[in-house]
């Protein structure tokens, strides 16, 4: 089973971390405060401290929160 990782904040650093984790085979969901061009359904747009945003990212099944 692939690890499920949620990356909160997809600025320069968060985006690079999420790409690196995906390249290594992890299942990554990113949380961004704004829509990102060219990104698929693995991005949740919202405020990451919000409980509803974390639930939308399926935090209950995540192994790691970055």
N, CA, C and O atoms as CSV, one atom per row, in Angstrom:
chain,resi,resn,atom,element,x,y,z
A,1,UNK,N,N,0.838,-1.183,0.000
A,1,UNK,CA,C,0.000,0.000,0.000
A,1,UNK,C,C,0.883,1.246,0.000
A,1,UNK,O,O,1.836,1.339,0.774
A,2,UNK,N,N,0.565,2.191,-0.860
A,2,UNK,CA,C,1.328,3.433,-0.931
A,2,UNK,C,C,0.986,4.331,0.254
A,2,UNK,O,O,-0.175,4.400,0.658
A,3,UNK,N,N,1.979,5.022,0.818
A,3,UNK,CA,C,1.667,5.969,1.883
A,3,UNK,C,C,0.815,7.113,1.340
A,3,UNK,O,O,1.034,7.569,0.218
A,4,UNK,N,N,-0.138,7.573,2.115
A,4,UNK,CA,C,-0.973,8.712,1.748
A,4,UNK,C,C,-0.493,9.901,2.568
A,4,UNK,O,O,-0.530,9.884,3.798
A,5,UNK,N,N,-0.044,10.928,1.866
A,5,UNK,CA,C,0.553,12.097,2.506
A,5,UNK,C,C,-0.216,13.339,2.085
A,5,UNK,O,O,-0.540,13.511,0.910
A,6,UNK,N,N,-0.510,14.213,3.063
A,6,UNK,CA,C,-1.150,15.487,2.780
A,6,UNK,C,C,-0.106,16.573,2.966
A,6,UNK,O,O,0.513,16.674,4.026
A,7,UNK,N,N,0.092,17.391,1.929
A,7,UNK,CA,C,1.031,18.516,1.989
A,7,UNK,C,C,0.201,19.799,2.071
A,7,UNK,O,O,-0.540,20.130,1.146
A,8,UNK,N,N,0.336,20.508,3.178
A,8,UNK,CA,C,-0.412,21.748,3.401
A,8,UNK,C,C,0.421,22.932,2.945
A,8,UNK,O,O,1.507,23.183,3.467
A,9,UNK,N,N,-0.095,23.648,1.974
A,9,UNK,CA,C,0.615,24.802,1.436
A,9,UNK,C,C,1.438,24.396,0.236
A,9,UNK,O,O,2.429,23.678,0.368
A,10,UNK,N,N,1.029,24.852,-0.934
A,10,UNK,CA,C,1.727,24.468,-2.158
A,10,UNK,C,C,2.398,25.677,-2.798
A,10,UNK,O,O,2.210,25.966,-3.979
A,11,UNK,N,N,3.181,26.370,-1.986
A,11,UNK,CA,C,4.049,27.403,-2.526
A,11,UNK,C,C,5.239,26.715,-3.170
A,11,UNK,O,O,5.155,25.545,-3.545
A,12,UNK,N,N,6.326,27.419,-3.300
A,12,UNK,CA,C,7.511,26.816,-3.933
A,12,UNK,C,C,7.977,25.556,-3.235
A,12,UNK,O,O,8.177,24.526,-3.879
A,13,UNK,N,N,8.152,25.623,-1.933
A,13,UNK,CA,C,8.682,24.482,-1.181
A,13,UNK,C,C,7.689,23.336,-1.122
A,13,UNK,O,O,8.052,22.191,-1.394
A,14,UNK,N,N,6.445,23.622,-0.771
A,14,UNK,CA,C,5.427,22.578,-0.676
A,14,UNK,C,C,5.197,21.873,-1.994
A,14,UNK,O,O,5.009,20.657,-2.032
A,15,UNK,N,N,5.211,22.636,-3.077
A,15,UNK,CA,C,5.017,22.044,-4.405
A,15,UNK,C,C,6.168,21.107,-4.749
A,15,UNK,O,O,5.948,20.015,-5.273
A,16,UNK,N,N,7.395,21.533,-4.456
A,16,UNK,CA,C,8.555,20.677,-4.737
A,16,UNK,C,C,8.532,19.408,-3.883
A,16,UNK,O,O,8.871,18.325,-4.360
A,17,UNK,N,N,8.134,19.550,-2.628
A,17,UNK,CA,C,8.034,18.383,-1.754
A,17,UNK,C,C,7.003,17.405,-2.287
A,17,UNK,O,O,7.253,16.200,-2.328
A,18,UNK,N,N,5.837,17.915,-2.697
A,18,UNK,CA,C,4.786,17.016,-3.202
A,18,UNK,C,C,5.221,16.318,-4.486
A,18,UNK,O,O,4.924,15.137,-4.666
A,19,UNK,N,N,5.909,17.008,-5.372
A,19,UNK,CA,C,6.405,16.381,-6.606
A,19,UNK,C,C,7.427,15.292,-6.293
A,19,UNK,O,O,7.382,14.210,-6.878
A,20,UNK,N,N,8.343,15.574,-5.375
A,20,UNK,CA,C,9.358,14.592,-5.000
A,20,UNK,C,C,8.714,13.341,-4.392
A,20,UNK,O,O,9.106,12.219,-4.713
A,21,UNK,N,N,7.739,13.536,-3.526
A,21,UNK,CA,C,7.058,12.395,-2.915
A,21,UNK,C,C,6.319,11.565,-3.961
A,21,UNK,O,O,6.340,10.336,-3.902
A,22,UNK,N,N,5.665,12.229,-4.921
A,22,UNK,CA,C,4.971,11.506,-5.995
A,22,UNK,C,C,5.955,10.715,-6.843
A,22,UNK,O,O,5.671,9.584,-7.239
A,23,UNK,N,N,7.122,11.313,-7.125
A,23,UNK,CA,C,8.133,10.612,-7.914
A,23,UNK,C,C,8.612,9.360,-7.198
A,23,UNK,O,O,9.031,8.397,-7.840
A,24,UNK,N,N,8.553,9.370,-5.878
A,24,UNK,CA,C,8.989,8.216,-5.101
A,24,UNK,C,C,7.863,7.215,-4.861
A,24,UNK,O,O,8.048,6.231,-4.144
A,25,UNK,N,N,6.698,7.461,-5.457
A,25,UNK,CA,C,5.612,6.505,-5.402
A,25,UNK,C,C,4.561,6.736,-4.342
A,25,UNK,O,O,3.651,5.920,-4.200
A,26,UNK,N,N,4.653,7.812,-3.599
A,26,UNK,CA,C,3.664,8.088,-2.563
A,26,UNK,C,C,2.396,8.681,-3.180
A,26,UNK,O,O,2.442,9.337,-4.221
A,27,UNK,N,N,1.282,8.440,-2.524
A,27,UNK,CA,C,0.022,9.071,-2.893
A,27,UNK,C,C,-0.054,10.380,-2.120
A,27,UNK,O,O,-0.107,10.378,-0.891
A,28,UNK,N,N,-0.060,11.489,-2.837
A,28,UNK,CA,C,0.017,12.811,-2.210
A,28,UNK,C,C,-1.217,13.628,-2.557
A,28,UNK,O,O,-1.646,13.668,-3.710
A,29,UNK,N,N,-1.782,14.281,-1.544
A,29,UNK,CA,C,-2.859,15.242,-1.732
A,29,UNK,C,C,-2.337,16.573,-1.230
A,29,UNK,O,O,-1.845,16.666,-0.105
A,30,UNK,N,N,-2.442,17.603,-2.055
A,30,UNK,CA,C,-1.983,18.929,-1.668
A,30,UNK,C,C,-3.145,19.825,-1.298
A,30,UNK,O,O,-4.234,19.715,-1.862
A,31,UNK,N,N,-2.908,20.715,-0.344
A,31,UNK,CA,C,-3.900,21.720,0.028
A,31,UNK,C,C,-3.314,23.080,-0.307
A,31,UNK,O,O,-2.234,23.437,0.162
A,32,UNK,N,N,-4.038,23.834,-1.124
A,32,UNK,CA,C,-3.584,25.146,-1.567
A,32,UNK,C,C,-4.672,26.173,-1.288
A,32,UNK,O,O,-5.860,25.852,-1.306
A,33,UNK,N,N,-4.262,27.395,-1.031
A,33,UNK,CA,C,-5.248,28.455,-0.787
A,33,UNK,C,C,-5.801,29.041,-2.080
A,33,UNK,O,O,-6.699,29.883,-2.054
A,34,UNK,N,N,-5.258,28.590,-3.217
A,34,UNK,CA,C,-5.738,29.071,-4.519
A,34,UNK,C,C,-5.610,27.941,-5.534
A,34,UNK,O,O,-4.769,27.057,-5.375
A,35,UNK,N,N,-6.446,27.964,-6.583
A,35,UNK,CA,C,-6.331,26.928,-7.623
A,35,UNK,C,C,-4.980,27.005,-8.327
A,35,UNK,O,O,-4.442,28.093,-8.529
A,36,UNK,N,N,-4.443,25.870,-8.693
A,36,UNK,CA,C,-3.179,25.799,-9.412
A,36,UNK,C,C,-3.431,25.303,-10.825
A,36,UNK,O,O,-4.184,24.352,-11.035
A,37,UNK,N,N,-2.800,25.948,-11.785
A,37,UNK,CA,C,-2.959,25.538,-13.191
A,37,UNK,C,C,-2.254,24.219,-13.445
A,37,UNK,O,O,-1.168,23.959,-12.926
A,38,UNK,N,N,-2.893,23.401,-14.248
A,38,UNK,CA,C,-2.258,22.157,-14.671
A,38,UNK,C,C,-2.252,21.056,-13.635
A,38,UNK,O,O,-1.671,19.998,-13.873
A,39,UNK,N,N,-2.878,21.270,-12.496
A,39,UNK,CA,C,-2.898,20.239,-11.461
A,39,UNK,C,C,-4.225,19.507,-11.500
A,39,UNK,O,O,-5.260,20.096,-11.813
A,40,UNK,N,N,-4.191,18.244,-11.189
A,40,UNK,CA,C,-5.389,17.414,-11.251
A,40,UNK,C,C,-6.206,17.451,-9.975
A,40,UNK,O,O,-6.179,18.426,-9.225
A,41,UNK,N,N,-6.917,16.391,-9.752
A,41,UNK,CA,C,-7.837,16.303,-8.623
A,41,UNK,C,C,-7.133,16.066,-7.290
A,41,UNK,O,O,-7.794,15.965,-6.257
A,42,UNK,N,N,-5.830,15.977,-7.295
A,42,UNK,CA,C,-5.094,15.727,-6.060
A,42,UNK,C,C,-4.795,17.020,-5.302
A,42,UNK,O,O,-3.960,17.039,-4.398
A,43,UNK,N,N,-5.483,18.098,-5.677
A,43,UNK,CA,C,-5.317,19.385,-5.014
A,43,UNK,C,C,-6.660,19.795,-4.415
A,43,UNK,O,O,-7.677,19.817,-5.108
A,44,UNK,N,N,-6.653,20.117,-3.137
A,44,UNK,CA,C,-7.827,20.635,-2.451
A,44,UNK,C,C,-7.586,22.128,-2.250
A,44,UNK,O,O,-6.547,22.524,-1.723
A,45,UNK,N,N,-8.531,22.948,-2.664
A,45,UNK,CA,C,-8.415,24.391,-2.484
A,45,UNK,C,C,-9.160,24.757,-1.207
A,45,UNK,O,O,-10.353,24.490,-1.065
A,46,UNK,N,N,-8.434,25.371,-0.287
A,46,UNK,CA,C,-9.048,25.769,0.970
A,46,UNK,C,C,-8.010,26.238,1.961
A,46,UNK,O,O,-6.826,26.343,1.642
A,47,UNK,N,N,-8.460,26.515,3.148
A,47,UNK,CA,C,-7.623,26.981,4.244
A,47,UNK,C,C,-7.210,25.760,5.062
A,47,UNK,O,O,-8.060,25.147,5.709
A,48,UNK,N,N,-5.926,25.389,5.050
A,48,UNK,CA,C,-5.543,24.106,5.638
A,48,UNK,C,C,-5.763,23.977,7.144
A,48,UNK,O,O,-5.880,22.843,7.609
A,49,UNK,N,N,-5.829,25.046,7.946
A,49,UNK,CA,C,-6.180,24.828,9.353
A,49,UNK,C,C,-7.662,24.492,9.568
A,49,UNK,O,O,-8.056,24.108,10.669
A,50,UNK,N,N,-8.471,24.634,8.536
A,50,UNK,CA,C,-9.905,24.390,8.636
A,50,UNK,C,C,-10.205,22.895,8.677
A,50,UNK,O,O,-9.665,22.123,7.884
A,51,UNK,N,N,-11.061,22.498,9.596
A,51,UNK,CA,C,-11.435,21.091,9.719
A,51,UNK,C,C,-12.108,20.582,8.446
A,51,UNK,O,O,-11.863,19.448,8.031
A,52,UNK,N,N,-12.942,21.396,7.829
A,52,UNK,CA,C,-13.635,20.942,6.615
A,52,UNK,C,C,-12.658,20.714,5.461
A,52,UNK,O,O,-12.851,19.795,4.665
A,53,UNK,N,N,-11.618,21.532,5.362
A,53,UNK,CA,C,-10.614,21.344,4.315
A,53,UNK,C,C,-9.822,20.063,4.557
A,53,UNK,O,O,-9.570,19.303,3.623
A,54,UNK,N,N,-9.433,19.823,5.797
A,54,UNK,CA,C,-8.691,18.605,6.115
A,54,UNK,C,C,-9.549,17.358,5.892
A,54,UNK,O,O,-9.040,16.326,5.454
A,55,UNK,N,N,-10.832,17.447,6.187
A,55,UNK,CA,C,-11.727,16.318,5.921
A,55,UNK,C,C,-11.880,16.085,4.425
A,55,UNK,O,O,-11.952,14.939,3.982
A,56,UNK,N,N,-11.931,17.169,3.636
A,56,UNK,CA,C,-12.013,17.034,2.177
A,56,UNK,C,C,-10.759,16.364,1.620
A,56,UNK,O,O,-10.823,15.677,0.601
A,57,UNK,N,N,-9.616,16.563,2.285
A,57,UNK,CA,C,-8.363,15.937,1.876
A,57,UNK,C,C,-8.233,14.516,2.428
A,57,UNK,O,O,-7.213,13.858,2.225
A,58,UNK,N,N,-9.266,14.048,3.123
A,58,UNK,CA,C,-9.313,12.688,3.724
A,58,UNK,C,C,-8.214,12.495,4.761
A,58,UNK,O,O,-7.463,11.521,4.709
A,59,UNK,N,N,-8.125,13.423,5.696
A,59,UNK,CA,C,-7.092,13.323,6.730
A,59,UNK,C,C,-7.228,12.049,7.551
A,59,UNK,O,O,-6.236,11.552,8.086
A,60,UNK,N,N,-8.448,11.508,7.661
A,60,UNK,CA,C,-8.646,10.301,8.458
A,60,UNK,C,C,-7.911,9.099,7.890
A,60,UNK,O,O,-7.657,8.138,8.616
A,61,UNK,N,N,-7.564,9.131,6.604
A,61,UNK,CA,C,-6.831,8.005,6.011
A,61,UNK,C,C,-5.381,8.337,5.681
A,61,UNK,O,O,-4.692,7.542,5.042
A,62,UNK,N,N,-4.915,9.508,6.113
A,62,UNK,CA,C,-3.541,9.935,5.829
A,62,UNK,C,C,-2.571,9.307,6.827
A,62,UNK,O,O,-2.895,9.093,7.995
A,63,UNK,N,N,-1.389,9.023,6.332
A,63,UNK,CA,C,-0.312,8.550,7.209
A,63,UNK,C,C,0.518,9.706,7.716
A,63,UNK,O,O,1.054,9.650,8.823
A,64,UNK,N,N,0.632,10.769,6.909
A,64,UNK,CA,C,1.517,11.879,7.245
A,64,UNK,C,C,0.881,13.208,6.834
A,64,UNK,O,O,0.210,13.292,5.805
A,65,UNK,N,N,1.095,14.228,7.635
A,65,UNK,CA,C,0.657,15.583,7.344
A,65,UNK,C,C,1.883,16.474,7.365
A,65,UNK,O,O,2.561,16.581,8.387
A,66,UNK,N,N,2.172,17.117,6.236
A,66,UNK,CA,C,3.364,17.973,6.118
A,66,UNK,C,C,2.909,19.402,5.982
A,66,UNK,O,O,3.737,20.306,5.868
